[in-house]
Amino acid sequence: MMATDCQGTLDELHRFLDQELSAELHAEIMEHLAGCTDCQQTFDFHGELKRVVRQKAQNDEIPGTLLEKIAGCFGDDWLD
């Protein structure tokens, strides 16, 4: 799979952030991000969102309704 364009890169956003990509695909995305500020900003936002949610919710129980609302905005795998 080639992720050299914006759509291909964004399609792999969560797998990239979760470090679930092959070394080759990871390198392709890194190359794309180096030259595309729009995609880089999107990746930075989602990466920071995941970090903050994990940090803030470490010892808290997250209400199911909140998780459903977030999943509705970002997809079911946003916090994996």
Helices and strands as residue ranges (DSSP letters): H 6-11, H 13-17, H 23-35, H 37-56, H 64-74
